[in-house]
Amino acid sequence: MPAKGGQLSEEKVERYLSITSAALAKLKIAAPERSFNRKLAEDFLRMAKSYYEDATDFYSKGDLVNAFACVNYAHGWLDSGARIGLFDVGGDDKLFTLFE
């Protein structure tokens, strides 16, 4: 039997998709245009967007488990980029996991 609260519902997946969508809309790439970190930031963002798109695709097909996994990977890329300074997130520690 699954642990209490361990059920994966459409509402839970929708909430995580909404949070990640808001995070994608909020961030700005912080690295200068011609820097190595700019390429790194663009790659982090590309990975996050790809996983987010996969999540929405899985969700539309009713595959909640893979949708949930993908949206969490997407947000992990966003959190990582914010935490190491690739993304400017305006100090938002609700949508992102910051260092301090």
MODELLER restraints for C-alpha pairs under 7 A, 6 or more apart:
rsr = mdl.restraints
at = mdl.atoms
rsr.add(forms.Gaussian(group=physical.xy_distance, feature=features.Distance(at['CA:10:A'], at['CA:64:A']), mean=6.92, stdev=0.5))
rsr.add(forms.Gaussian(group=physical.xy_distance, feature=features.Distance(at['CA:13:A'], at['CA:64:A']), mean=6.86, stdev=0.5))
rsr.add(forms.Gaussian(group=physical.xy_distance, feature=features.Distance(at['CA:13:A'], at['CA:68:A']), mean=5.74, stdev=0.5))
rsr.add(forms.Gaussian(group=physical.xy_distance, feature=features.Distance(at['CA:16:A'], at['CA:71:A']), mean=6.84, stdev=0.5))
rsr.add(forms.Gaussian(group=physical.xy_distance, feature=features.Distance(at['CA:17:A'], at['CA:71:A']), mean=6.31, stdev=0.5))
rsr.add(forms.Gaussian(group=physical.xy_distance, feature=features.Distance(at['CA:19:A'], at['CA:95:A']), mean=6.84, stdev=0.5))
rsr.add(forms.Gaussian(group=physical.xy_distance, feature=features.Distance(at['CA:20:A'], at['CA:75:A']), mean=5.93, stdev=0.5))
rsr.add(forms.Gaussian(group=physical.xy_distance, feature=features.Distance(at['CA:23:A'], at['CA:95:A']), mean=5.91, stdev=0.5))
rsr.add(forms.Gaussian(group=physical.xy_distance, feature=features.Distance(at['CA:26:A'], at['CA:89:A']), mean=6.48, stdev=0.5))
rsr.add(forms.Gaussian(group=physical.xy_distance, feature=features.Distance(at['CA:27:A'], at['CA:87:A']), mean=6.07, stdev=0.5))
rsr.add(forms.Gaussian(group=physical.xy_distance, feature=features.Distance(at['CA:27:A'], at['CA:88:A']), mean=5.71, stdev=0.5))
rsr.add(forms.Gaussian(group=physical.xy_distance, feature=features.Distance(at['CA:27:A'], at['CA:89:A']), mean=4.79, stdev=0.5))
rsr.add(forms.Gaussian(group=physical.xy_distance, feature=features.Distance(at['CA:28:A'], at['CA:87:A']), mean=5.51, stdev=0.5))
rsr.add(forms.Gaussian(group=physical.xy_distance, feature=features.Distance(at['CA:28:A'], at['CA:88:A']), mean=5.11, stdev=0.5))
rsr.add(forms.Gaussian(group=physical.xy_distance, feature=features.Distance(at['CA:28:A'], at['CA:89:A']), mean=6.60, stdev=0.5))
rsr.add(forms.Gaussian(group=physical.xy_distance, feature=features.Distance(at['CA:29:A'], at['CA:41:A']), mean=6.49, stdev=0.5))
rsr.add(forms.Gaussian(group=physical.xy_distance, feature=features.Distance(at['CA:29:A'], at['CA:86:A']), mean=6.12, stdev=0.5))
rsr.add(forms.Gaussian(group=physical.xy_distance, feature=features.Distance(at['CA:29:A'], at['CA:87:A']), mean=4.55, stdev=0.5))
rsr.add(forms.Gaussian(group=physical.xy_distance, feature=features.Distance(at['CA:29:A'], at['CA:88:A']), mean=5.98, stdev=0.5))
rsr.add(forms.Gaussian(group=physical.xy_distance, feature=features.Distance(at['CA:30:A'], at['CA:85:A']), mean=6.96, stdev=0.5))
rsr.add(forms.Gaussian(group=physical.xy_distance, feature=features.Distance(at['CA:30:A'], at['CA:86:A']), mean=5.37, stdev=0.5))
rsr.add(forms.Gaussian(group=physical.xy_distance, feature=features.Distance(at['CA:30:A'], at['CA:87:A']), mean=4.87, stdev=0.5))
rsr.add(forms.Gaussian(group=physical.xy_distance, feature=features.Distance(at['CA:30:A'], at['CA:88:A']), mean=5.16, stdev=0.5))
rsr.add(forms.Gaussian(group=physical.xy_distance, feature=features.Distance(at['CA:31:A'], at['CA:37:A']), mean=5.64, stdev=0.5))
rsr.add(forms.Gaussian(group=physical.xy_distance, feature=features.Distance(at['CA:31:A'], at['CA:38:A']), mean=4.79, stdev=0.5))
rsr.add(forms.Gaussian(group=physical.xy_distance, feature=features.Distance(at['CA:31:A'], at['CA:86:A']), mean=5.75, stdev=0.5))
rsr.add(forms.Gaussian(group=physical.xy_distance, feature=features.Distance(at['CA:32:A'], at['CA:38:A']), mean=5.94, stdev=0.5))
rsr.add(forms.Gaussian(group=physical.xy_distance, feature=features.Distance(at['CA:37:A'], at['CA:86:A']), mean=6.82, stdev=0.5))
rsr.add(forms.Gaussian(group=physical.xy_distance, feature=features.Distance(at['CA:41:A'], at['CA:81:A']), mean=6.77, stdev=0.5))
rsr.add(forms.Gaussian(group=physical.xy_distance, feature=features.Distance(at['CA:41:A'], at['CA:86:A']), mean=5.28, stdev=0.5))
rsr.add(forms.Gaussian(group=physical.xy_distance, feature=features.Distance(at['CA:41:A'], at['CA:87:A']), mean=7.00, stdev=0.5))
rsr.add(forms.Gaussian(group=physical.xy_distance, feature=features.Distance(at['CA:44:A'], at['CA:77:A']), mean=5.93, stdev=0.5))
rsr.add(forms.Gaussian(group=physical.xy_distance, feature=features.Distance(at['CA:44:A'], at['CA:81:A']), mean=6.56, stdev=0.5))
rsr.add(forms.Gaussian(group=physical.xy_distance, feature=features.Distance(at['CA:45:A'], at['CA:78:A']), mean=6.99, stdev=0.5))
rsr.add(forms.Gaussian(group=physical.xy_distance, feature=features.Distance(at['CA:47:A'], at['CA:74:A']), mean=6.99, stdev=0.5))
rsr.add(forms.Gaussian(group=physical.xy_distance, feature=features.Distance(at['CA:47:A'], at['CA:77:A']), mean=6.95, stdev=0.5))
rsr.add(forms.Gaussian(group=physical.xy_distance, feature=features.Distance(at['CA:48:A'], at['CA:74:A']), mean=4.12, stdev=0.5))
rsr.add(forms.Gaussian(group=physical.xy_distance, feature=features.Distance(at['CA:48:A'], at['CA:75:A']), mean=6.60, stdev=0.5))
rsr.add(forms.Gaussian(group=physical.xy_distance, feature=features.Distance(at['CA:48:A'], at['CA:77:A']), mean=5.45, stdev=0.5))
rsr.add(forms.Gaussian(group=physical.xy_distance, feature=features.Distance(at['CA:48:A'], at['CA:78:A']), mean=6.35, stdev=0.5))
rsr.add(forms.Gaussian(group=physical.xy_distance, feature=features.Distance(at['CA:49:A'], at['CA:74:A']), mean=6.70, stdev=0.5))
rsr.add(forms.Gaussian(group=physical.xy_distance, feature=features.Distance(at['CA:51:A'], at['CA:70:A']), mean=5.25, stdev=0.5))
rsr.add(forms.Gaussian(group=physical.xy_distance, feature=features.Distance(at['CA:51:A'], at['CA:71:A']), mean=6.34, stdev=0.5))
rsr.add(forms.Gaussian(group=physical.xy_distance, feature=features.Distance(at['CA:51:A'], at['CA:73:A']), mean=6.49, stdev=0.5))
rsr.add(forms.Gaussian(group=physical.xy_distance, feature=features.Distance(at['CA:51:A'], at['CA:74:A']), mean=4.96, stdev=0.5))
rsr.add(forms.Gaussian(group=physical.xy_distance, feature=features.Distance(at['CA:52:A'], at['CA:70:A']), mean=6.40, stdev=0.5))
rsr.add(forms.Gaussian(group=physical.xy_distance, feature=features.Distance(at['CA:52:A'], at['CA:71:A']), mean=5.38, stdev=0.5))
rsr.add(forms.Gaussian(group=physical.xy_distance, feature=features.Distance(at['CA:52:A'], at['CA:74:A']), mean=5.45, stdev=0.5))
rsr.add(forms.Gaussian(group=physical.xy_distance, feature=features.Distance(at['CA:54:A'], at['CA:70:A']), mean=6.42, stdev=0.5))
rsr.add(forms.Gaussian(group=physical.xy_distance, feature=features.Distance(at['CA:55:A'], at['CA:66:A']), mean=6.88, stdev=0.5))
rsr.add(forms.Gaussian(group=physical.xy_distance, feature=features.Distance(at['CA:55:A'], at['CA:67:A']), mean=4.05, stdev=0.5))
rsr.add(forms.Gaussian(group=physical.xy_distance, feature=features.Distance(at['CA:55:A'], at['CA:68:A']), mean=6.72, stdev=0.5))
rsr.add(forms.Gaussian(group=physical.xy_distance, feature=features.Distance(at['CA:55:A'], at['CA:70:A']), mean=4.91, stdev=0.5))
rsr.add(forms.Gaussian(group=physical.xy_distance, feature=features.Distance(at['CA:55:A'], at['CA:71:A']), mean=5.33, stdev=0.5))
rsr.add(forms.Gaussian(group=physical.xy_distance, feature=features.Distance(at['CA:56:A'], at['CA:67:A']), mean=6.52, stdev=0.5))
rsr.add(forms.Gaussian(group=physical.xy_distance, feature=features.Distance(at['CA:58:A'], at['CA:64:A']), mean=6.83, stdev=0.5))
rsr.add(forms.Gaussian(group=physical.xy_distance, feature=features.Distance(at['CA:58:A'], at['CA:66:A']), mean=6.21, stdev=0.5))
rsr.add(forms.Gaussian(group=physical.xy_distance, feature=features.Distance(at['CA:58:A'], at['CA:67:A']), mean=4.93, stdev=0.5))
rsr.add(forms.Gaussian(group=physical.xy_distance, feature=features.Distance(at['CA:59:A'], at['CA:67:A']), mean=5.24, stdev=0.5))
rsr.add(forms.Gaussian(group=physical.xy_distance, feature=features.Distance(at['CA:79:A'], at['CA:96:A']), mean=5.32, stdev=0.5))
rsr.add(forms.Gaussian(group=physical.xy_distance, feature=features.Distance(at['CA:79:A'], at['CA:97:A']), mean=5.39, stdev=0.5))
rsr.add(forms.Gaussian(group=physical.xy_distance, feature=features.Distance(at['CA:81:A'], at['CA:87:A']), mean=5.63, stdev=0.5))
rsr.add(forms.Gaussian(group=physical.xy_distance, feature=features.Distance(at['CA:82:A'], at['CA:88:A']), mean=6.60, stdev=0.5))
rsr.add(forms.Gaussian(group=physical.xy_distance, feature=features.Distance(at['CA:82:A'], at['CA:89:A']), mean=6.63, stdev=0.5))
rsr.add(forms.Gaussian(group=physical.xy_distance, feature=features.Distance(at['CA:82:A'], at['CA:96:A']), mean=6.94, stdev=0.5))
rsr.add(forms.Gaussian(group=physical.xy_distance, feature=features.Distance(at['CA:82:A'], at['CA:98:A']), mean=6.55, stdev=0.5))
rsr.add(forms.Gaussian(group=physical.xy_distance, feature=features.Distance(at['CA:83:A'], at['CA:97:A']), mean=6.53, stdev=0.5))
rsr.add(forms.Gaussian(group=physical.xy_distance, feature=features.Distance(at['CA:83:A'], at['CA:98:A']), mean=4.85, stdev=0.5))
rsr.add(forms.Gaussian(group=physical.xy_distance, feature=features.Distance(at['CA:83:A'], at['CA:99:A']), mean=5.70, stdev=0.5))
